[in-house]
Amino acid sequence: MEDKIKQLKKRFRAAKTGSELEAIDKDMDILSNESDFSDKMLASIQETNKSLEEVLLREKLEKVLPAISVSYISKQYFHKTPQWFYHRLNGNIINGKPAKFTTAELGTLKMALLDIANNLKQSVAIII
């Protein structure tokens, strides 16, 4: 079932015409009659959402990272190398699996960015 759903996702992404989408809908209707379809479809949606969250994190940080030191954040807040940080940010394959931030690491990153923002605000206040 999982393979069939993955094939439907690939076909959906590649579809360019209305007739292709209609064919996918028909195949989806047929699959929806199978007993484990709902569970497998939900798992597929959750997997897609996780991937999307990682892409969104990269896009959100894209404007900020050139202005701050990833080396500083990596060492000061994570006690790791900048390469470690970038591996997770970019989802590089490490030991056969894509690297990603854990929930705790995302919390640390949020705290680090807030700390840096506060330091910048204090510096501006001193100048003005």
Summary of the structure (lengths in Angstrom):
residues: 128
radius of gyration: 21.1
end to end distance: 63.0
largest distance: 67.2
contacts: 282
relative contact order: 0.07
helix: 77%
strand: 3%
